[in-house]
């Protein structure tokens, strides 16, 4: 792999300088994801779904490369996983601030607590392991929001 490709992948993994912001780079990454996810979702849900797939796949390679270059298994500065995971629940909720706040809080709860399948997803190695727990946390947040949205008549 070329030096430029390595640099690009490592910058993608950390979203450039954003992953180095302290404290709580994962929370900051999730907030960035909320803003970008809102913009994409207001344009098209199909584009948001495609973006999730692209970011998830590229994120595996970016996290893997970052880990290889730094020797860190799951570095806190790698936040591309937060983007893919945080975007998942945005697919099924209305474009309303309250729902986005709920999506953020639920995603962060599952991502930080590592409850059930989220913790198990961390057992994968390399870039897949870095991405997997956040993708599962996003899916769990989406399920909880979907149930809430259905019960309130807001499902998209």
Rosetta blueprint (number, residue, H / E / L):
1 X L
2 X L
3 X H
4 X H
5 X H
6 X H
7 X H
8 X H
9 X H
10 X H
11 X H
12 X H
13 X H
14 X H
15 X L
16 X H
17 X H
18 X H
19 X H
20 X H
21 X L
22 X L
23 X L
24 X L
25 X H
26 X H
27 X H
28 X H
29 X H
30 X H
31 X H
32 X H
33 X H
34 X H
35 X H
36 X H
37 X H
38 X H
39 X H
40 X H
41 X H
42 X H
43 X H
44 X L
45 X H
46 X H
47 X H
48 X H
49 X H
50 X H
51 X H
52 X H
53 X H
54 X H
55 X H
56 X H
57 X H
58 X H
59 X H
60 X H
61 X H
62 X H
63 X H
64 X H
65 X H
66 X H
67 X H
68 X H
69 X H
70 X H
71 X L
72 X L
73 X L
74 X L
75 X L
76 X L
77 X L
78 X L
79 X L
80 X H
81 X H
82 X H
83 X H
84 X H
85 X H
86 X H
87 X H
88 X H
89 X H
90 X H
91 X L
92 X L
93 X L
94 X L
95 X L
96 X L
97 X H
98 X H
99 X H
100 X H
101 X H
102 X H
103 X H
104 X H
105 X H
106 X H
107 X H
108 X H
109 X H
110 X H
111 X H
112 X H
113 X H
114 X L
115 X L
116 X L
117 X H
118 X H
119 X H
120 X H
121 X H
122 X L
123 X L
124 X L
125 X L
126 X H
127 X H
128 X H
129 X H
130 X H
131 X H
132 X H
133 X H
134 X H
135 X H
136 X H
137 X H
138 X H
139 X H
140 X H
141 X H
142 X H
143 X H
144 X H
145 X H
146 X H
147 X H
148 X H
149 X H
150 X H
151 X H
152 X H
153 X L
154 X L
155 X L
156 X L
